[in-house]
Amino acid sequence: MHIYVGSANPVKLQAIHEVLIQIFPDAVFKPMAVHSGVADQPIGLAETLRGARNRTLAAWNAGTGDHWGVALESGLVPVPETRTGYMNLTACAIYTGQDMAVGLGPAFE
């Protein structure tokens, strides 16, 4: 199994590796410097999710054979009753070639 990661960021690569190596112990991880197609600092949940999906699809499209595309995208999301009015959260997208799954991590101000 090859896992094409839609980032060359070492922190994102490590996070993805730490989780997926538990499921696929023989996986080969291939970082891909791809564009998110959104602003460098996404604002809002929709833009953050779009960035994660775009990176995942770009990484998946670079692969061949049995592989997945995976990416993380961090963004600022408006949240009422916070000091700044925003919280940072991270979206994850995983594409198997047939199905796209997305998830969110905890948010913080």
CORTA-V82543 format. One record per residue. PHI is phi in degrees with one decimal (999 if undefined). OMEGA is omega in degrees with one decimal (NA if undefined). Layout:
PHI,OMEGA ; PHI,OMEGA
//
This chain:
999,173.8 ; -106.9,178.1 ; -116.9,179.0 ; -89.8,-174.9 ; -100.9,-176.6 ; -80.0,178.1 ; -172.8,170.0 ; -109.5,-179.9 ; -69.6,-175.7 ; -62.2,178.8 ; -68.6,178.1 ; -65.9,178.8 ; -61.4,-179.7 ; -63.8,-179.6 ; -61.3,-179.8 ; -65.1,179.7 ; -60.8,-177.0 ; -59.3,-179.3 ; -81.7,-171.2 ; -75.9,178.6 ; -67.0,177.1 ; -71.3,-179.6 ; -90.4,-178.6 ; -123.0,-174.2 ; -63.0,179.5 ; -101.6,-176.6 ; -64.9,173.2 ; -109.7,-177.5 ; -98.5,-177.8 ; -124.8,178.3 ; -70.9,-179.9 ; -129.3,176.2 ; -79.3,-177.7 ; -117.1,178.5 ; -90.7,-179.5 ; -81.0,-176.6 ; 77.5,176.5 ; -127.0,179.7 ; -60.6,177.0 ; -56.3,174.1 ; -120.2,-179.1 ; -60.5,176.8 ; -118.6,178.0 ; 98.8,-177.9 ; -65.0,-177.5 ; -61.9,-179.0 ; -67.7,179.1 ; -64.9,177.0 ; -63.2,178.7 ; -61.3,178.0 ; -61.4,178.8 ; -64.2,179.5 ; -64.6,179.7 ; -61.1,179.6 ; -63.4,-179.3 ; -62.7,-180.0 ; -65.6,178.1 ; -63.3,178.2 ; -66.0,-179.9 ; -61.1,-179.2 ; -63.4,178.7 ; -80.3,-174.7 ; -92.8,175.3 ; -139.7,177.3 ; 70.8,-179.5 ; -76.2,-176.7 ; -154.5,173.9 ; -122.5,168.6 ; -111.9,-178.5 ; -139.6,176.4 ; -155.0,173.8 ; -120.4,175.0 ; -140.1,176.3 ; -97.4,179.3 ; -153.8,176.6 ; -97.9,-177.5 ; -120.5,177.9 ; -60.7,178.8 ; -137.2,-179.9 ; -66.5,176.0 ; 62.3,170.9 ; -112.0,-177.4 ; -60.0,-176.5 ; -95.3,-175.0 ; 90.0,-178.2 ; -137.3,167.2 ; -130.7,176.2 ; -91.4,173.9 ; -140.0,-179.6 ; -119.6,175.4 ; -103.7,175.5 ; -121.0,174.2 ; -128.8,178.6 ; -129.2,179.1 ; -123.9,-177.7 ; -96.9,-172.3 ; 102.8,176.8 ; -126.6,-175.1 ; -124.2,174.3 ; -112.2,174.6 ; -116.5,177.0 ; -127.6,177.8 ; -149.5,-179.7 ; -126.3,172.6 ; -92.1,178.6 ; -64.8,179.4 ; -105.0,176.0 ; -145.9,-179.8 ; -92.7,NA
//
